[in-house]
Amino acid sequence: MPDLSRRTALTALLGAPLLIAGCSVATPSPSPSAVPTGSAAPPQDLVLEDGPELKVQTASITVQRFGPTGTHWPARTPTRKDRFAFVVEADPTWSSIAAAIERANAVAPNGNAAILVRPGTLPGFGAGSTAKPVLSNVGSARRKTRVLISPRDGVGSVTFSASIRLDRVRGVTFLGFWLAPYSLVLSAVQDFSWAWSKGQAFNITGNSSEPTADVDLVECVTPEARAADADTWAFRTAGQRIDRVAVIGSYIAPSYKAAGSSAHVDTLQLSGSEGMSGIVFRDTAIFASTNAAFIGYPGASDILFDSSLVVGGRYMLDRFPLPEGANDFTSGYPSAVNGSGTVDILSASGSTFYGPLRGTWKTVSGSTVIGAQAPSVTDGAFDAGATTMSADGFDTISPVPTDDVLRSIWK
């Protein structure tokens, strides 16, 4: 694996000149500020020149876009303007990627490092909570920046034969890996990001020998509704905690259970035997499944919807009509957020919710509820939206992330 052998490939991938330490006289860009692993603050996304929000003009009104835009960048990850101390190619095998991660930590523990994966197909062993991991106990959470791992030839050039599980992987960012139609499950990862990816599910299970902490899922996209008696995404603890997870610029379509099914189907569910804290949804769109778009549990705390869109009630049907044979909401239309019985675990800032919200919310500012009564709030209050939204309206604020759109914004 020759070092520094793919400068032009990484330049094309990141869209700007790659600066190799010691090989360029260009003045380096300042490194983005980092959130240390273990910090009480949730991971923050690093944003490129377009700014923290991509906005569009509609009838002279500035409207925020929810979901993937290609402008969100993973935390603690070198950007396209940074110098790289270490760049290496890896074959499309998990053993080659693992070896490259360890080599990056040995050669450049305090420098920016990139691993470029050659075209090919990576195997998988399933995305169950106990499935054999494709990577296990690799990397370091003590790096100055995360190791950037991307397909050498761009999104779509590395494919998968099945769903995958990663266990105890630390200090890395996987960016631009197209999982669909398969899924990902993360166990005990730390200082970790999975970014710019289309897949069926991006799940977290805290069932390993270590806690899961300091994770971002950046522009992770599940674009199509499915007929299934299972949650679309899920974060679940089992023997270990999950702390500080940021879901940024992502898009999650619903799952609709079958007629007569007794399953409780949500788009993203939190659950488990241990605690979970610091879950942040930023610039993200979530469309409700049969029962709810999002559901927490009493063991969770500090859940924040920050500049996000959560669509429940009947409104998600404007984008995702019921498939044939699906349950016709025999228990009523779904909640946007189901926090029944919870007190002060949910907060919202600058977010919009369609449909019912449950529980007593902790802090709320600049956020709107449409089509339902606002819940109790300890500090602040929800605004009551006076308008509904049509399918065309959703297209304005959260366009359908088609394959062509995703390839364009992630090129």
C-alpha positions in Angstrom: 0.0 0.0 0.0 2.1 2.9 -1.2 1.9 6.1 0.9 0.8 9.3 -0.8 0.1 7.4 -4.0 -3.4 8.8 -4.6 -3.2 12.5 -4.2 -5.2 13.1 -7.3 -7.9 10.6 -6.3 -8.4 12.3 -2.9 -8.4 15.7 -4.6 -11.2 14.5 -6.8 -13.1 13.0 -3.9 -13.0 16.1 -1.7 -13.3 18.6 -4.5 -10.3 20.8 -3.7 -6.5 20.5 -3.8 -5.1 18.0 -1.3 -2.3 19.3 0.8 0.3 16.8 1.9 2.4 17.9 4.9 6.0 18.6 3.7 5.0 18.5 0.0 3.3 21.9 -0.5 4.2 25.4 0.3 0.6 26.4 0.5 -0.6 27.9 3.8 -2.6 25.3 5.6 -6.2 26.0 6.5 -7.0 26.2 10.2 -8.2 22.8 11.6 -11.8 22.8 12.6 -12.5 22.8 16.3 -13.0 19.4 17.7 -15.2 18.0 20.4 -13.0 15.8 22.6 -14.1 12.2 23.0 -15.8 11.9 26.3 -16.9 15.5 26.3 -20.3 16.3 27.8 -21.2 18.2 24.7 -22.7 16.3 21.7 -20.6 16.0 18.5 -20.9 19.0 16.3 -21.0 18.8 12.5 -18.3 20.6 10.5 -19.8 22.5 7.7 -18.3 23.5 4.4 -18.4 27.0 2.7 -22.2 26.8 2.2 -22.8 27.4 5.9 -24.6 25.5 8.6 -27.9 25.5 6.7 -28.6 25.3 3.0 -31.5 27.6 2.3 -33.7 28.1 -0.7 -35.9 31.0 -1.7 -39.6 30.4 -2.2 -41.9 33.3 -2.8 -39.3 35.6 -1.3 -39.4 33.6 1.9 -36.2 31.9 3.2 -36.9 28.2 3.9 -34.6 25.7 5.6 -33.9 22.4 3.9 -34.1 19.3 6.0 -32.1 16.2 5.0 -29.0 15.6 2.9 -27.5 18.6 1.0 -23.8 17.6 0.7 -22.9 20.5 3.1 -22.6 18.6 6.3 -19.2 17.2 7.3 -18.4 14.7 10.1 -17.0 16.0 13.4 -13.3 15.7 14.1 -12.6 14.8 10.5 -10.1 16.6 8.2 -11.8 18.6 5.5 -10.9 19.0 1.9 -8.8 22.1 2.7 -6.6 20.5 5.3 -3.1 19.0 5.0 -2.8 15.2 5.2 0.2 13.7 6.8 -0.7 10.2 5.7 -2.6 8.9 2.6 -2.7 5.2 1.6 -4.7 3.0 -0.7 -6.4 -0.2 0.6 -7.9 -3.2 -1.2 -11.6 -3.7 -0.9 -11.2 -6.1 2.0 -11.9 -5.6 5.6 -8.5 -6.9 6.6 -6.8 -4.4 4.3 -8.9 -1.5 5.7 -8.1 -2.7 9.3 -4.4 -2.8 8.5 -4.5 0.7 7.0 -6.2 2.1 10.1 -3.5 0.6 12.3 -0.8 1.9 10.0 -2.3 5.4 10.1 -2.3 5.3 13.9 1.4 4.2 13.9 2.7 6.6 11.3 0.6 9.7 12.0 -1.1 9.5 15.4 -1.4 13.3 15.6 -1.7 14.1 11.9 -4.6 14.0 9.3 -4.8 10.6 7.7 -6.8 9.3 4.7 -7.5 5.7 3.5 -8.7 5.4 -0.1 -10.5 2.1 -0.8 -10.1 0.7 -4.3 -13.2 -0.4 -6.2 -14.7 -3.7 -5.3 -17.2 -5.5 -3.1 -16.9 -5.7 0.6 -18.5 -8.8 2.3 -20.9 -8.7 5.2 -22.3 -11.1 7.8 -25.5 -9.3 8.6 -26.6 -6.3 10.7 -28.1 -8.2 13.6 -27.0 -7.2 17.1 -24.9 -10.4 17.4 -23.9 -10.8 13.8 -20.2 -11.4 13.2 -18.5 -8.0 12.9 -16.6 -7.1 9.7 -14.3 -4.9 11.8 -13.6 -5.5 15.5 -11.4 -3.8 18.1 -9.5 -1.5 15.7 -8.5 2.1 15.8 -7.8 4.7 18.5 -10.2 7.2 20.2 -7.2 9.3 21.3 -6.3 10.6 17.8 -6.2 14.4 17.2 -8.5 13.9 14.2 -10.4 10.9 12.9 -9.0 8.8 10.0 -10.9 9.6 6.9 -11.9 6.4 5.0 -13.5 6.8 1.5 -13.9 5.0 -1.8 -11.0 6.0 -4.0 -13.2 6.4 -7.0 -16.2 8.0 -5.4 -19.6 7.1 -4.1 -20.8 3.8 -5.6 -17.4 2.5 -6.5 -17.3 0.2 -3.5 -20.3 -2.1 -3.1 -21.4 -4.6 -0.4 -22.6 -8.2 -0.6 -24.6 -8.1 2.6 -25.4 -6.0 5.7 -22.5 -5.3 8.1 -21.8 -4.8 11.8 -18.8 -2.9 13.2 -17.7 -3.5 16.8 -15.3 -1.4 18.9 -14.1 0.7 16.0 -12.6 3.9 17.1 -11.3 7.2 15.7 -12.4 6.9 12.1 -14.9 8.4 9.6 -16.4 6.2 6.8 -17.5 8.7 4.1 -19.2 7.9 0.8 -19.9 4.2 1.2 -23.2 3.3 -0.5 -24.7 0.4 1.6 -28.2 0.1 -0.1 -30.0 -2.2 -0.2 -28.2 -3.3 3.0 -27.9 -2.0 6.5 -25.3 -1.1 9.2 -25.2 -1.8 12.9 -22.7 -0.2 15.2 -21.7 -1.7 18.5 -19.4 0.0 21.0 -17.9 2.4 18.4 -16.2 5.5 19.9 -15.2 8.8 18.2 -16.7 7.5 15.0 -18.7 8.7 12.0 -20.5 7.1 9.1 -21.4 9.7 6.5 -22.8 10.4 3.1 -24.4 7.0 2.7 -27.6 5.4 1.5 -28.8 2.3 3.3 -31.8 0.5 4.6 -31.0 1.1 8.3 -28.3 2.7 10.4 -28.7 1.1 13.8 -26.7 1.2 17.1 -26.7 -1.6 19.6 -24.9 -1.2 22.9 -24.3 -4.9 23.5 -20.5 -5.1 23.5 -17.9 -5.0 26.2 -17.6 -1.2 26.0 -20.0 1.8 25.9 -20.9 3.5 22.6 -19.9 7.2 22.6 -19.3 10.2 20.4 -20.9 9.1 17.2 -22.2 11.0 14.2 -24.4 9.7 11.4 -24.0 12.4 8.8 -26.3 12.5 5.7 -27.3 8.9 6.2 -30.3 8.3 4.0 -33.1 5.7 4.0 -35.2 7.2 1.2 -38.0 4.7 0.5 -40.9 3.5 2.7 -41.2 -0.3 3.2 -43.8 -2.7 4.2 -42.3 -4.3 7.3 -43.2 -5.2 10.9 -40.0 -3.7 12.2 -38.6 -0.2 13.0 -36.7 1.5 10.3 -33.8 2.5 12.5 -33.2 1.7 16.2 -30.7 2.7 18.9 -30.8 0.0 21.7 -28.7 -0.5 24.8 -28.0 -3.9 26.2 -25.4 -4.1 29.0 -23.7 -0.9 27.9 -24.6 2.8 27.6 -25.0 4.9 24.4 -23.9 8.5 24.8 -23.6 11.5 22.5 -24.9 10.5 19.1 -25.7 13.2 16.5 -27.9 12.4 13.5 -27.1 15.2 11.1 -28.6 16.1 7.7 -30.2 12.6 7.5 -33.5 11.4 6.0 -35.5 8.4 7.3 -38.5 7.0 5.5 -41.2 5.0 7.3 -42.0 1.3 7.8 -45.7 0.3 7.5 -46.8 -2.9 9.3 -49.1 -5.4 7.8 -52.9 -5.4 8.3 -53.7 -7.3 11.4 -50.1 -7.1 12.8 -49.7 -6.5 16.5 -46.2 -5.1 16.0 -45.3 -1.6 17.2 -43.5 0.0 14.3 -41.6 3.3 14.6 -39.2 5.0 12.3 -36.6 5.5 14.9 -36.9 3.9 18.3 -34.7 4.2 21.4 -34.9 1.4 23.9 -32.8 -0.9 26.2 -31.7 -1.9 29.7 -29.1 0.8 30.2 -29.1 4.6 29.9 -28.8 6.6 26.8 -28.0 10.4 26.6 -27.1 13.2 24.3 -29.0 12.1 21.2 -29.2 15.1 18.8 -31.1 15.3 15.5 -29.9 18.3 13.4 -31.1 19.3 9.9 -32.8 15.9 9.7 -36.1 14.7 8.3 -38.0 11.8 9.9 -41.3 10.5 8.5 -43.6 8.5 10.7 -44.2 4.8 10.5 -47.4 3.1 11.5 -47.1 4.0 15.2 -44.7 7.0 15.4 -41.8 8.8 13.8 -39.7 8.8 16.9 -40.1 7.1 20.3 -37.9 7.4 23.4 -37.9 5.5 26.7 -37.5 6.5 30.3 -33.8 5.5 30.4 -33.0 8.2 27.8 -32.1 11.8 28.6 -31.0 15.0 26.7 -32.7 14.3 23.4 -32.7 17.3 21.2 -34.4 18.1 17.9 -32.4 20.9 16.4 -33.6 22.4 13.2 -35.3 19.2 12.2 -38.5 18.1 10.5 -40.6 15.3 12.1 -43.7 14.3 10.1 -46.5 12.3 11.8 -50.3 12.5 11.9 -51.6 11.8 8.5 -49.1 14.1 6.8 -46.4 11.6 5.9 -49.0 9.9 3.6 -48.6 12.9 1.2 -45.1 11.5 0.5 -45.4 7.9 1.4 -48.8 6.4 0.6 -49.8 3.1 2.3 -48.7 0.0 0.4 -51.2 -2.6 -0.4 -51.9 -4.9 2.6 -50.6 -2.4 5.2 -52.4 -1.7 8.5 -54.8 1.3 7.9 -53.9 3.0 11.2 -56.4 1.0 13.2 -54.9 2.5 16.4 -55.1 6.0 15.0 -52.6 8.1 13.0 -49.0 8.0 14.3 -47.4 10.4 16.7 -44.6 12.6 15.4 -42.8 12.0 18.8 -44.1 9.4 21.3 -42.7 10.2 24.7 -45.7 9.1 26.7 -45.0 9.1 30.4 -41.6 10.8 30.0 -40.7 14.0 31.7 -37.9 16.4 30.7 -36.0 14.1 28.3 -37.1 15.8 25.1 -36.2 19.3 23.8 -36.6 21.2 20.5 -35.0 24.2 18.9 -36.0 25.6 15.5 -37.8 22.4 14.6 -41.2 21.6 12.9 -43.5 18.8 13.9 -46.5 17.5 12.1 -48.9 15.5 14.3 -49.0 14.7 18.0 -46.2 15.1 20.5 -46.3 13.1 23.7 -44.7 13.5 27.1 -43.6 16.6 29.0 -40.8 18.4 27.1 -37.8 20.0 28.8 -36.9 23.1 26.8 -38.5 24.4 23.6 -37.7 27.4 21.5 -38.5 28.5 17.9 -40.4 25.2 17.2 -43.8 24.6 15.8 -46.5 21.9 16.1 -48.9 21.5 13.2 -52.2 19.6 13.2 -52.1 18.6 16.9 -52.2 20.1 20.4 -48.8 21.2 21.8 -47.6 19.1 24.7 -46.6 20.4 28.2 -43.2 22.1 28.3 -41.1 22.8 31.4 -39.2 25.8 29.9 -40.5 27.5 26.8 -43.4 26.7 24.5 -44.3 25.4 21.1 -45.8 27.7 18.4 -49.1 26.4 16.9 -48.8 26.1 13.2 -51.7 27.6 11.3 -51.1 25.8 8.0 -50.8 22.3 6.8 -48.4 20.9 4.2 -49.0 19.4 0.8 -46.7 16.9 -1.0 -45.4 19.9 -3.1 -44.7 21.7 0.1 -42.6 18.9 1.5 -40.7 18.8 -1.8 -39.6 22.4 -1.1 -38.4 21.9 2.4 -37.2 18.3 2.1 -36.8 17.1 -1.5 -36.9 13.4 -2.2 -33.3 12.2 -2.1 -33.2 10.2 -5.3 -30.1 8.4 -6.4 -29.4 11.1 -9.0 -29.7 13.8 -6.3 -27.4 11.9 -3.9 -24.8 11.3 -6.5 -24.8 15.0 -7.4 -24.5 16.3 -3.8 -21.9 13.7 -2.8 -19.9 13.7 -6.0 
